Every structure is written in C-alpha cells, then in structure tokens.
C-alpha cells in the first residue's frame, strides 16, 4: 500500500514538472513593420513616419504557475504566470521583462488568450504566445517633451519562431 501511495505521489510530481516544462518557451522574434514619429523642424511639429524594421531578439518565458483571479465584475479569469527575459540578437546580455504596477514585478501574466505584456526599461513588449506575434513600443522620446529627432518614439511588430 505504501508503495502504491509513493508511486502515485511520484507520478503526480513528475507530471506537474513535465507540464510546467512544456509551457516554457523560447521565441526568436523578428520585426516585420516599424512606424513612429519624427520632429519636422521646418513646420515645428511631429509627423508620422515609416521606419526600417530592424528589431530581432529572443524572448524566453519560464512558466511559474496557473492562477485564477476575480475581475472587477466578479468574473473569474485564468492567468499563466511566467518569468520573461529579452536578449537582443547578437548580444549575450539578457534583461528581465517587468510587469508594470505592483512594484514592477518580474512575474508576467498571460491571459486566456495567451496575451501578456511587460517592460524592459523604456521598451514595452506585448506578446501573444498562441499566434507567436509581438509588438514592441518605444515611447520615451516623445514623452520627454524634446522637439528633436535624437530620441523618436516608435512601434514595431512581427512574428516569433519557436526555438527548440
């Protein structure tokens, strides 16, 4: 009987670990479009512009847990929590991606649609783990109130390929 109990617990532990490992993901993401704003000094205003998409990076998401929260209308919704890191292509430097609010938590929550968002300093990311797509938003330059092209805001997006 003890052997049966031991085997059941061992099976449960290894199944839980395997499920968590199967939710871990590494994605190689490549921007396919990029747009933003630049300051047109001849007319003294910001204009929209199309930029060359150059962003390439690796996003790694390490699964932590699944949890259920109540929404403001008292409707339960399920989230998968991850630790997310970003590594720019060609770099060995990995940076943690933080969720805004709650003390800038390193825990990034993905909703039932597999959508999650996080920040690395002045860069914001929105990921969809189901469609393997992303948005990358840089808004710092425009928000600082400097009317020049030294630090222009942009948004880019593209697709991600699962890495083995």
N, C-alpha and C positions, 0 to 999 in steps of 0.2 A: 504494500500500500504506500509506504514511504517512497519507494522507487517511482511509482506512478505519479505521486504528487511532485516529486523532484523533476521528472521528465516533463510534466505539464508546465511547471514554472519556467524551466529552461527553454522550452518551446516558445512560451509567451515572450520571454525576454529577447530571444533571438529574432522572433517575428517583428517585435516592436523596433528593434535596432535595424533590421533589414528594411522596414517600411520607412524609417527616418532617412536611412542612407539612400533609398530610391527617390526621395524627394529633394535630395541635394542636387544642385545643378551648376554647371559652368557653361556660360554662353559667350561666344565671340561675336561682338556686336559691331556692325559697320553702318555708318550714316549713309543714307541714300538721298537725303534732301537737307538743305540748310537755308534758312532765311533769317533776316534780322532787320536791324535799323542802323542807319549811319547818319551823322550830322552833316547836313548840306549847308556849309558856311555861306554860300552865296545868297541863299534865301533865309538863312538863320532858323532852320527848323529840321526836325528829324524826319527822314524818309525811309520807306521800306526798301529792302534790297534782297536779292538772291545771292547767297554765298556758295562757295565751293564746299561740298560736304567732305570733310576730312577726318571726322572722328572715328576712331577704331579703338575698342577696348574689350577687356574680358570682365564679365560680371560673374562673380561666384556667390552663390546663395547656399548657406548651410542651414538645413532645416532644424528648428528647435522644438516646436510643438504646434498642435492644433488647439485652438481655444474658441469659445463661444462668448460673445458679448451681447448685451442688450442695446438696441439702438434707442434714439430719443423717442420713438413712437412705441417703445417696449416690444420690439420685434427682435428675436434672437438672430444673430448673424455669425457665421463661422469664419475664422481667420486662420491662416497658416503663418506662423512667425519664423523669421529667418535672420541670420547674420549675413549681411551683404557687403562685399568688397568690390572695388573697382581697380583695375590695373590697365593703364594706358598701353596701347600696343607699342612694343619696342622698349618697354620700361620694366624694371624689376620692382618698382615702388608700388606697393598696394596700399590703398586708402580705404578706411571704413566708410560706409554709407550710413548716415544717421537719419532717423525719422524726426521730423520737426515736432516741437512740443514735448511735453513730458520729460524735460531735462535732456533733450536731444538724444534719445535712446538709440542704442546700436541695434535694437530689435526692430526689424522692418516687417510690417504686417501686409500680407497679400489677402485680398478678399475672395469671395466665392467665384469671382470672375477671373481670378489669378492676376489681379492688378495690384501693384504696390508702388510706392514712391519713396524716395529718400534723397538726401543731400550730401555732397562732399564739399564742404566749404561754400563757394559761391555757385557751384554747379548742382542743378536739380535733375533727377532722373525719374522717369515714370516707365515701369516695366510691365509687360504682360507675359506671364510665363506660359500661357496657353497658346498665344499667337506668335511667341518669340519675337516681339517687337518692342521698340523703346522710343522715348522722346528724351532729349537732353536739352535743358533750358539754362541759359546764362542770362541773368537779368541785372547783374551788378552795375555795369557801366551806366546804363540809362538812369537807374535809381539814384545814383550818386549826384545827379544834377549837373554834371560837367558836360557842356555842349562842345564836344570834340570827338574825334574818332580814335582816341587812344584806348578806349575800352567799350566796344559796342555790344549791345545785347543781341542774343541770337537764340534760335531754336532749331534743333536738328532732330532727325529721326531716321529710323531704318529698321533693319531686321537683325536677328541674332541667330547664330547657328550653335546647336548643342555640341559641346566638346566631350569627348569620351575620356 
